[in-house]
Amino acid sequence: MDATHTTNLTRVDAGKDSSWHIHKDHLKYSNIQKTRVDFNGRSLEKIMQKIADNAFINAPYLQSDEQNRYYQECLRWIEENYD
């Protein structure tokens, strides 16, 4: 897996900017703000708890294989880069 992807000229660390992605200091689905989870100063445990808390919000954006693939890629990136 390539550590950095560039799509539509937006640099993301994981995922795809038009789907689930890690960009700068957050996880988000496309440009939908209600799915955003900020990492700033949070531990891995706190980040993952916030993602779990958003399960109901995120469910509509986890319907396709592609959405799930990018979401899982983002979760792996978070686990590899936060403690």
Phi, psi and omega in degrees: 000133177288132185291333181226131178247146174234117177224142181049033177066009174256122182278126177236150180276334178204155179080206182222134187302331180271004178225212175292134181205158169253122179223122183057258188236035181205161169252138179200154172264116179048236180249022184272103187299327183293345177269354187291134172235115178277143181264340190319106176077002181270147174281167176306316181300315181292321177298311182294327177294318179296320177298317178297320178298331181272007185307316181294320178294320185281338186309317180295343182256018177232038184269327185260163176299320180296315179301314180296320180299313181291324178298313179295322177299318179294317178298318177299318180299315179300313181297328180279341188243357180229151175219000000 
